[in-house]
């Protein structure tokens, strides 16, 4: 049995933050869950996926976040508790549905989890999704710890059903990927079958209906604000006249700093857990008891701006600061030392930061940039495209996935990227205004289904001139091998799924020149790529080869690893062209780590001396 299905209330369990969130949903009686995977939220979905095999939970990896939002919204409006999970930039994709779903509301509880990523550990921006609560008018809940993440999920479901609105649940990487001790609660039996009741004048959002629904939304917002005023998750600790307002993981940093600075009896702290709508009575009352207030919040000055406005409404003139020179920044994650220093600086406290050890006598730490895995088929495809376009002036729009690492040398096969699916769209723009350059765009299989298809349709319709390379490695590799519509689910011993052929979709769109390559066959692939890029108009190359790590997880037969023989003239062509991490230098000679080598043989095919051969089996 999956550990998160354990029915032992009161038992303590060490859980990852994302596991705690999934457990909280199970305790809340979630019956329907949907997602498009994205770090730092991916483990929530993985646990739902696993538990769905052993319980009544329905879970799906949806084609993109917008669809995930829509299927969960339908379930919730049929009276079934549903949860929609995504990373912060995924909410951008789902925003069209989200904004109007706020008007329509829900019947069963619906929680929409946004996992924000300060410091951009695995993301293209640091956007602060608290503003989606303000934009949509929906309630927002923010946990400060792993334990609280589990406890607040049932609260969010109850709040959703009380207001009959979706509830946004915002986490950050430090909550998602921390580990903590969680006390298990009772599992509520889920209601798995819905009963949708037709009510088109409240659910079909034509303008006349929308006008009435907006009135309802604003009334709900007022009701939510009253609930926030009395929520146990917005609380004050301490009784001094130095005030600190904080949220999320920052509360832990503040708590530690207050103890370390020995100012427990001098500081009052307001922790916001139900952070939209902000409770004005609670905040104004807090401000009147303070002579000076510091706002500690990662990301944007969301609370700071609101608190300053509330102070103005009350005619209060006390200093209120957060994001300012010498204090907090809008950049990246915070840390305990930073928070402690800012508190000491702002409140003029005597504090000497620990001395930074002198590391001048130590050698610099070697840089280890992220890289494509050993045997990754994307590396082979990039190499082949570069060979096929030698001497040409090229532009390489790229997309979101493992293959984005093609931007690094020696592959250097990414020139422009803004969001999921943008490669096909931007390729059309580049080709129109750069007629003397060859545009070759790259997109992964999961990303193609997610949002690449409309860009390709647009290209066919507008007769753009570029080549789209679809890197089909048979899985959603970057976020942990989640399935997508093109995955063969039988390989995972799972039945009842359909499978969508990328080639058939591409041809159905109207692409006239479609080429399939096997990237481990270098010469054939280079020749096929040359032919494809010479086509005038839209051409598509589908590069098919299973992800090396996924193949290993499926226990597919392994190829023999390769080694470098005495025929090697030490040109280092293998390294300068491919930079596979299975290569290393020993005594100025190139070697291959047999434990990393997957036997793809790409390096053997490009070696000028044919010096790279399979390892011979031991007698």
URLIN-V353324 format. One record per backbone hydrogen bond with DSSP energy under -1.0 kcal/mol. NH is the residue of the N-H (numbers start at 1). CO is the residue of the C=O. E is the energy in kcal/mol with one decimal. If there is no record, write none. Layout:
[[NH,CO,E] [NH,CO,E]]
This chain:
[[5,2,-2.0] [6,3,-1.4] [10,184,-3.2] [11,8,-2.2] [13,182,-2.5] [15,180,-2.8] [17,178,-2.6] [18,176,-1.8] [20,16,-2.6] [21,17,-2.0] [22,18,-1.9] [23,19,-2.5] [24,20,-2.5] [25,21,-1.9] [26,22,-1.8] [27,23,-2.6] [28,24,-1.5] [29,26,-1.3] [30,25,-2.4] [31,81,-2.3] [32,81,-1.4] [33,58,-2.5] [34,83,-2.2] [35,60,-1.4] [41,38,-2.6] [44,41,-1.7] [46,42,-2.2] [47,43,-2.2] [48,44,-2.1] [49,45,-3.1] [50,46,-2.3] [51,47,-2.7] [52,48,-2.4] [53,50,-1.0] [54,51,-1.6] [58,31,-2.4] [60,33,-1.7] [62,35,-2.6] [68,64,-2.1] [69,65,-2.5] [70,66,-2.1] [71,67,-2.8] [72,68,-1.7] [73,69,-2.2] [74,70,-2.1] [75,71,-1.9] [76,72,-2.7] [77,73,-2.1] [78,75,-1.3] [79,76,-1.4] [80,75,-2.2] [82,109,-2.5] [83,32,-2.2] [84,111,-2.5] [85,34,-2.4] [86,113,-1.6] [88,115,-2.1] [91,88,-1.0] [94,90,-1.8] [95,91,-1.0] [98,94,-2.5] [99,95,-2.7] [101,97,-2.3] [102,98,-1.8] [104,100,-2.2] [105,101,-3.6] [106,164,-1.2] [107,76,-1.0] [108,76,-3.6] [111,82,-1.8] [112,167,-2.8] [113,84,-2.9] [114,169,-2.3] [115,86,-1.9] [116,171,-2.8] [120,117,-2.1] [131,128,-1.5] [134,130,-1.4] [135,131,-2.7] [136,132,-2.6] [137,133,-2.2] [140,276,-2.5] [141,168,-2.5] [142,273,-3.2] [149,145,-2.0] [150,146,-1.5] [151,147,-2.0] [152,148,-2.7] [156,152,-2.5] [157,153,-2.1] [158,154,-2.5] [159,155,-2.6] [160,156,-2.2] [161,157,-2.1] [162,158,-2.2] [163,159,-2.4] [164,160,-1.8] [165,160,-1.5] [167,110,-2.2] [168,139,-2.6] [169,112,-2.8] [170,141,-2.4] [171,114,-2.3] [175,172,-1.5] [176,172,-2.5] [177,173,-2.8] [180,15,-2.5] [182,13,-2.9] [184,11,-3.2] [188,27,-1.0] [195,78,-2.6] [202,199,-2.4] [204,200,-2.3] [206,204,-2.2] [210,206,-2.8] [211,207,-2.1] [212,208,-1.0] [213,209,-2.3] [214,210,-2.3] [215,211,-1.1] [216,212,-1.8] [217,213,-2.6] [218,214,-2.1] [219,215,-1.8] [220,216,-2.4] [221,217,-2.1] [222,218,-1.8] [223,219,-2.2] [224,220,-2.8] [225,221,-2.2] [226,222,-1.7] [227,223,-1.9] [228,224,-2.4] [229,225,-1.8] [230,226,-1.0] [234,231,-1.6] [235,271,-1.5] [237,269,-2.4] [242,266,-1.9] [243,292,-3.0] [244,268,-2.1] [245,294,-2.3] [246,270,-2.4] [250,247,-1.1] [251,248,-1.5] [253,249,-1.3] [254,250,-2.7] [255,251,-2.6] [256,252,-2.2] [257,253,-2.4] [258,254,-2.8] [259,255,-1.6] [260,256,-2.8] [261,257,-2.5] [262,259,-1.1] [263,258,-2.2] [266,263,-1.9] [268,242,-2.6] [269,237,-3.1] [270,244,-3.0] [271,235,-2.8] [272,246,-2.7] [275,140,-1.0] [276,140,-1.1] [283,279,-2.2] [284,280,-3.0] [285,281,-2.4] [286,282,-1.9] [287,283,-2.5] [288,284,-2.1] [290,287,-1.9] [291,241,-3.0] [293,319,-2.6] [294,243,-2.6] [295,321,-2.9] [296,245,-3.0] [302,300,-2.2] [305,301,-2.1] [306,302,-1.2] [307,303,-3.2] [308,304,-2.3] [309,305,-1.8] [310,306,-2.2] [311,307,-2.4] [312,308,-2.0] [313,309,-2.1] [314,310,-1.6] [315,312,-1.1] [316,311,-2.7] [321,293,-2.0] [324,328,-1.1] [327,324,-2.5] [328,322,-2.0] [339,335,-2.3] [340,336,-2.5] [341,337,-2.3] [342,338,-2.4] [343,339,-2.4] [344,340,-2.3] [345,341,-2.5] [346,342,-2.7] [347,343,-2.2] [349,344,-2.8] [362,359,-2.0] [376,373,-2.0] [380,376,-1.1] [381,377,-2.3] [382,378,-2.8] [383,379,-2.4] [384,380,-2.3] [385,381,-2.5] [386,382,-2.6] [387,383,-2.3] [388,384,-2.4] [389,385,-1.4] [390,387,-1.1] [392,389,-2.6] [395,438,-2.1] [398,416,-3.0] [404,401,-1.9] [405,402,-2.3] [406,403,-2.2] [407,404,-1.8] [408,405,-1.6] [412,408,-2.2] [413,406,-3.7] [415,396,-3.6] [416,396,-1.0] [422,419,-2.0] [426,422,-3.2] [427,423,-1.9] [428,424,-1.1] [429,425,-1.2] [430,426,-2.9] [431,427,-2.5] [432,428,-1.5] [433,429,-1.6] [434,430,-1.4] [437,434,-2.1] [438,393,-2.6] [440,395,-2.6] [441,467,-2.8] [442,397,-2.2] [443,469,-2.3] [445,471,-1.5] [448,444,-2.2] [449,445,-1.8] [450,446,-2.3] [451,447,-2.6] [452,447,-1.0] [452,448,-1.1] [453,448,-1.3] [456,452,-1.7] [457,453,-2.5] [458,454,-2.5] [459,455,-1.8] [460,456,-2.2] [461,457,-2.6] [462,458,-2.5] [464,459,-2.3] [467,439,-2.3] [468,539,-2.7] [469,441,-3.6] [470,541,-3.3] [471,443,-3.1] [472,470,-1.2] [472,543,-1.9] [473,471,-1.0] [476,482,-2.1] [477,475,-1.2] [480,477,-1.4] [481,476,-1.6] [482,476,-1.2] [487,484,-2.4] [489,487,-1.2] [491,488,-1.3] [492,489,-1.2] [493,490,-1.9] [494,489,-1.8] [500,485,-3.1] [505,501,-2.1] [506,502,-2.7] [507,503,-2.5] [508,504,-2.4] [509,505,-1.9] [511,506,-1.7] [515,540,-2.7] [517,542,-2.4] [521,518,-2.7] [525,521,-2.0] [526,522,-2.7] [527,523,-2.4] [528,524,-2.2] [529,525,-2.6] [530,526,-2.4] [531,527,-1.8] [532,528,-2.2] [533,529,-2.7] [535,532,-1.3] [539,466,-2.0] [540,513,-2.6] [541,468,-2.7] [542,515,-3.2] [543,470,-2.6] [544,517,-2.4] [545,472,-2.1] [547,473,-2.4] [551,547,-2.8] [552,548,-1.6] [553,549,-2.2] [554,550,-2.1] [555,552,-1.1] [556,551,-2.5] [563,613,-2.9] [565,611,-3.2] [568,565,-1.6] [576,572,-2.7] [577,573,-2.0] [578,574,-1.9] [579,574,-1.2] [583,580,-2.2] [584,591,-2.1] [586,589,-2.9] [589,586,-1.4] [591,584,-3.3] [593,582,-3.1] [596,593,-1.3] [597,593,-2.3] [605,601,-1.4] [607,603,-1.1] [610,607,-1.2] [613,563,-2.0] [615,561,-3.2]]
